[in-house]
Every structure is written in C-alpha cells, then in structure tokens.
Amino acid sequence: MIKDYIQQQTNIILTEKMQRQLSVYCDFLREENEKYNLTAITEPNDIFVKHFADSIIGSVAIKQNAAVCDIGSGAGFPSIPLKIARPDISVTLVDSLEKRINFTKNLCAKLEITAAFQHSRAEDFAKNHSECFDVATARAVAPLPVLLEYTAQIVKLNGIVLAYKTDMTEISNTEIACKILGLKFETSHSFILPDGSNRCLLVFRKIKSTPSKYPRGQNKPRKQPL
C-alpha cells in the first residue's frame, strides 16, 4: 500500500532494496525507541504511513542532486526516508540532542547510506553554514515563523525552505518573517496520507541573503517570533 501511494504521489518507484531499508529502519526505530525516546508512534503500519510516506512526499519539492539539511532531525524524519527514496540527494542532519544524532548515525550505518551529522543547536549551526544548502527542511519542529528563522540562513540564494505542516493556516503569520529573512512564499502541495490525515508542504524561496544576525541566539526565535 505504501509503495503504491508513494508512486502515485511522487512518481518514485520504491525498489526492493529501498523497501528492505525502510523495514530495517522500522525495526531499528522500534528496538531503540525506549532508549532514545524518539517517537510516540510505534505500530509498524503507523510508522510507514505517519513517518515514512509522510517524509517521502517532500520529494515533490526537491530538485535533482539537491543538498538537503534537516533541522531538528530527531529520529531522521524527513531526511533519511528521503535519502532512501532519493539516493541522488545529499543529506545533513542537525539536532541539539546528542542521543538522537547517535541514533541516526547508527541507523545510517545499518542502512548503508551516507549522511552528514551535526550535534548542534540550529542557531549555532547557521553561523558556520550560511547559504550552504539547496533545501532546508524541518518537520514537527516549531511554529512556522520560528521554523523560517531557524532555516533561512543556511539556504542558498534561490534555494528553498520546505516546511511540513498539516495545512496552510500558519501562512498568514509569516509575512514579517519572510520580509526580514529574504524569503518568499512560493507554493504549497497538499496530500491526504493513507490513514486519511492531511499533510501540506509549504515551499518558501530564498530571494535575497538573510541578514547575519538571524537566527537569533538565546532562544529568541521562540520567545520573540518575527
């Protein structure tokens, strides 16, 4: 079912190898979850729908051979399912908790896929990685204006921020953030996942360089959103 859904939505045909990698991912996530507290979703079918299929549909907004950075990568969503389904892309995972980075490192070794890992807060990572990536993405990380501040700096000019959301209701809160950060809302892609839940991918294009003061430190993006 997941294979057919992904092909219908993205035109990606999951090979036997890719399906095997996703099964290994599912098993390893369930085995390690108690140790790392990675997800509240633990039933295999739910993992395939709510984590894997959900992550992979982001492929529709990602160009060939893109360098993708996943901010607040957690258990590897969306970057690792995307890397499995799209071997052409490169992925960098950034998370503030070392145990999560350790999990994703072990996972990628197990899956025999290449990725880069950074144990860092988003605002610290951005200081040394300005305009390095074609795509910055985040899933279940923060309200949209906060997410945009965390990600805009690291995106190349004409690159995109790809935000995974349930719907478009937060768009109305992003006008000021976009103006300050050099972003422009470009388009959205709406999906209904196999379990009937809604997913909306929001694409923001970087049209000018982000001022070097962003993202702000001391948790200001959350305390004082743009």
C-alpha positions in Angstrom: 0.0 0.0 0.0 2.8 2.5 0.9 4.7 1.6 -2.2 1.7 2.3 -4.4 0.8 5.5 -2.5 4.4 6.9 -2.9 4.4 6.1 -6.6 1.1 7.8 -7.1 2.1 10.9 -5.2 5.7 11.3 -6.2 6.4 9.0 -9.2 9.1 7.3 -7.1 9.1 3.6 -7.5 10.5 2.0 -4.3 12.9 -0.7 -5.3 13.2 -4.0 -3.3 16.3 -2.5 -1.7 14.5 0.7 -0.7 11.6 -1.3 0.8 14.1 -3.5 2.7 15.9 -0.4 4.1 12.6 1.0 5.3 11.7 -2.3 7.0 15.1 -2.3 8.7 14.6 1.4 9.7 11.2 0.5 11.2 12.5 -2.4 13.2 15.5 -0.5 14.5 13.4 2.5 15.5 11.1 0.3 17.5 14.0 -1.5 19.1 15.8 1.6 20.1 12.8 3.8 21.0 12.7 3.1 24.7 16.4 4.0 25.0 16.2 7.2 23.0 12.5 8.3 23.4 12.3 9.1 19.6 8.6 8.7 18.8 5.2 8.0 20.2 4.3 6.2 17.0 5.3 2.6 17.4 3.0 0.4 15.4 4.7 -0.7 12.1 1.9 0.4 9.8 1.7 3.8 11.6 5.5 4.2 11.2 5.2 3.5 7.5 2.4 6.0 7.0 2.9 8.8 9.5 6.8 8.8 9.3 8.0 7.2 6.1 5.3 8.1 3.5 4.9 11.5 5.1 8.6 12.2 4.8 9.0 10.9 1.3 6.2 13.0 -0.3 8.5 16.0 0.3 10.4 14.8 -2.7 8.0 16.6 -5.0 9.6 19.9 -4.0 13.3 18.8 -4.1 15.3 19.1 -7.3 17.7 16.5 -8.6 21.0 16.2 -6.7 20.0 18.7 -4.1 22.0 19.3 -0.8 19.3 19.0 1.9 19.7 20.0 5.5 17.2 18.6 8.1 17.0 21.0 11.1 15.8 19.3 14.3 16.2 15.9 12.6 15.2 13.8 15.6 14.8 10.2 14.5 15.7 11.1 11.0 12.5 12.4 9.6 12.2 13.6 6.9 15.8 13.3 5.7 16.5 9.6 6.0 13.4 8.3 4.3 14.0 11.0 1.6 17.6 9.8 1.2 16.4 6.1 0.9 13.9 7.0 -1.8 16.1 9.7 -3.5 19.7 8.4 -3.5 20.6 11.4 -5.7 20.3 13.9 -2.9 22.8 14.5 0.0 21.5 15.0 3.5 22.8 16.7 6.6 21.1 16.0 9.9 21.2 18.7 12.7 19.9 18.1 16.2 20.6 19.6 19.6 20.4 16.2 21.4 23.5 14.0 21.0 21.5 10.8 21.7 19.4 11.5 18.6 22.4 12.1 16.4 23.9 8.9 17.8 20.7 7.0 16.8 20.7 8.4 13.3 24.4 7.6 12.8 23.9 4.0 13.9 20.8 3.8 11.7 22.6 5.1 8.6 25.5 2.6 9.2 22.9 -0.1 9.4 21.2 1.0 6.2 24.5 1.5 4.4 23.6 5.1 3.4 25.8 8.1 3.5 24.8 11.2 5.5 26.4 14.1 7.5 25.6 14.7 11.1 25.9 17.8 13.3 25.2 17.8 17.1 24.2 21.5 17.3 21.5 24.0 18.0 20.0 25.4 14.8 21.2 29.0 15.5 24.8 27.8 16.2 24.9 25.6 13.1 23.7 28.5 10.9 26.6 30.7 12.0 29.1 28.5 10.1 26.9 27.2 7.3 25.4 30.3 5.7 24.0 29.7 2.2 25.3 26.1 2.0 22.2 24.1 1.1 19.7 23.9 -1.7 17.0 22.8 0.7 16.4 23.3 4.4 13.6 21.3 5.9 12.0 20.7 9.2 9.2 18.5 10.4 7.3 18.9 13.7 9.9 21.4 15.0 8.3 24.8 15.6 5.6 27.3 14.6 6.2 28.5 11.1 7.8 31.9 11.7 10.2 30.2 14.2 11.0 27.5 11.7 11.7 30.0 9.0 14.1 31.9 11.2 16.0 28.6 12.1 16.3 27.6 8.4 16.6 30.7 6.2 20.3 31.5 6.8 21.6 28.1 5.7 19.7 28.1 2.3 21.5 29.3 -0.9 20.0 32.1 -2.9 17.2 30.7 -5.0 17.1 27.6 -2.7 14.1 26.7 -0.6 12.8 26.2 2.9 10.5 23.2 2.9 8.1 23.1 5.8 6.0 20.1 6.7 2.6 21.2 8.1 -0.9 19.9 8.4 -2.5 22.8 6.5 -1.9 26.4 5.4 -3.3 28.2 8.4 0.1 29.4 9.6 0.9 31.2 6.3 -0.8 34.4 7.5 1.7 34.7 10.3 4.8 34.6 8.1 4.7 38.0 6.2 7.0 39.8 8.5 9.4 36.9 8.9 9.7 36.4 5.1 10.4 40.1 4.6 13.1 40.2 7.2 14.7 36.8 6.3 14.7 37.3 2.5 12.1 34.6 1.8 9.0 34.5 -0.4 6.2 32.0 -0.1 6.1 30.2 -3.4 3.7 27.3 -3.4 2.1 24.5 -1.4 1.5 20.8 -2.0 -1.5 19.2 -0.2 -1.8 15.5 0.3 -4.1 13.1 2.1 -2.0 10.3 3.7 -3.2 6.7 3.5 -4.6 6.9 7.0 -6.8 9.9 6.0 -4.8 12.6 7.7 -3.8 15.8 6.0 -0.3 17.0 5.1 0.6 20.3 3.5 4.1 21.0 2.2 4.9 24.8 2.2 7.7 26.0 -0.1 9.5 29.3 0.6 12.0 30.5 -2.0 15.1 32.5 -0.8 15.2 35.7 -3.0 17.8 37.6 -1.1 20.5 36.9 1.5 19.4 36.6 5.1 20.9 39.2 7.5 23.8 37.7 9.5 22.1 38.3 12.9 19.5 35.6 12.1 18.8 33.2 13.5 19.0 35.0 16.8 20.5 33.2 19.8 19.3 32.8 23.4 16.1 31.1 22.2 14.8 34.4 20.9 13.1 32.9 17.8 10.7 31.1 20.1 10.4 33.7 22.8 10.0 36.7 20.4 8.9 35.3 17.0 9.3 37.6 14.0 
